[in-house]
Amino acid sequence: MRILALDQATRKSGVSYYENDELKYCGLLDCNNVYNSKERFHEMVKLLVGKIDEIQPDIVVFEDVDSSFGNVETIRLLAQMQGVIIGKCIESGIPYHIYKA
């Protein structure tokens, strides 16, 4: 079983990939050098969707949006990012699981 685990964020997102319970890849998707928040969001979404396409996992797991941040704009962007990940999973027929932050 191929599992893709995401710790998604707008600037730097953690990615790990397991195959049959063995860690195959662990890395960071870094968009910190993109200063415009809208462009940074678009770049991160492309990178996250690209990882799903590249790995073609059997399941994607990721964290829920933590509303305790207090910054409404950040919460909105993270919720939109979560929606993109869910949409990609649905489109690709990949089950997903959201873990509480």
C-alpha positions as CSV (number, residue, x, y, z in Angstrom):
1,M,0.0,0.0,0.0
2,R,1.3,3.5,-0.9
3,I,0.5,6.2,1.6
4,L,1.1,9.9,1.0
5,A,1.1,12.0,4.1
6,L,0.9,15.8,3.9
7,D,1.4,18.5,6.4
8,Q,0.1,21.3,4.2
9,A,0.9,25.0,4.7
10,T,1.0,28.0,2.4
11,R,4.8,28.6,2.6
12,K,6.3,25.1,3.4
13,S,4.5,21.8,3.3
14,G,5.8,18.5,4.6
15,V,5.5,15.4,2.5
16,S,6.2,11.8,3.3
17,Y,5.5,8.7,1.2
18,Y,5.3,5.2,2.6
19,E,5.1,2.0,0.7
20,N,4.2,-1.2,2.6
21,D,5.0,0.6,5.9
22,E,8.5,1.6,4.7
23,L,9.4,5.3,4.4
24,K,10.3,5.9,0.8
25,Y,10.5,9.7,0.7
26,C,10.4,12.6,3.1
27,G,10.7,16.2,2.0
28,L,9.6,19.7,2.0
29,L,7.7,21.7,-0.6
30,D,9.0,25.2,-0.3
31,C,7.3,28.3,-1.7
32,N,8.7,30.7,0.8
33,N,10.5,32.6,-1.9
34,V,7.2,33.6,-3.6
35,Y,6.2,36.8,-1.9
36,N,2.7,37.4,-3.3
37,S,0.3,35.3,-1.2
38,K,-2.0,34.5,-4.1
39,E,0.9,33.3,-6.3
40,R,2.4,31.4,-3.4
41,F,-0.9,29.6,-2.8
42,H,-1.1,28.7,-6.5
43,E,2.4,27.4,-6.5
44,M,1.9,25.3,-3.4
45,V,-1.3,23.8,-4.8
46,K,0.5,22.8,-8.0
47,L,3.3,21.2,-5.9
48,L,0.9,19.3,-3.7
49,V,-1.2,18.1,-6.7
50,G,2.0,17.2,-8.5
51,K,3.1,15.0,-5.7
52,I,-0.3,13.2,-5.7
53,D,0.1,12.7,-9.5
54,E,3.7,11.6,-9.2
55,I,3.2,9.1,-6.4
56,Q,-0.3,7.9,-7.3
57,P,-0.9,6.7,-3.7
58,D,-3.5,4.3,-2.5
59,I,-4.5,6.8,0.2
60,V,-3.7,10.4,1.1
61,V,-3.7,11.5,4.7
62,F,-3.4,15.1,5.8
63,E,-4.2,17.4,8.7
64,D,-7.4,19.4,9.3
65,V,-7.3,23.1,9.4
66,D,-6.5,24.4,12.8
67,S,-8.8,27.4,13.5
68,S,-6.8,28.4,16.5
69,F,-4.3,30.4,14.4
70,G,-6.4,33.5,14.7
71,N,-5.4,34.8,11.3
72,V,-8.6,34.6,9.3
73,E,-6.7,34.9,5.9
74,T,-4.4,32.0,6.8
75,I,-7.4,29.9,7.9
76,R,-9.2,30.7,4.7
77,L,-6.2,29.8,2.5
78,L,-5.6,26.5,4.4
79,A,-9.3,25.6,4.0
80,Q,-9.1,26.2,0.3
81,M,-5.9,24.2,0.1
82,Q,-7.6,21.3,1.9
83,G,-10.5,21.6,-0.6
84,V,-8.1,21.3,-3.5
85,I,-6.5,18.2,-2.0
86,I,-9.9,16.6,-1.4
87,G,-11.0,17.5,-4.9
88,K,-7.9,16.0,-6.4
89,C,-8.4,12.8,-4.4
90,I,-12.0,12.5,-5.5
91,E,-11.1,13.2,-9.1
92,S,-8.4,10.5,-9.0
93,G,-10.5,8.0,-7.0
94,I,-8.0,8.1,-4.1
95,P,-9.4,7.7,-0.6
96,Y,-8.3,10.2,1.9
97,H,-8.3,10.7,5.7
98,I,-8.1,14.0,7.5
99,Y,-6.5,14.0,10.9
100,K,-7.3,16.6,13.6
101,A,-4.6,19.2,13.9
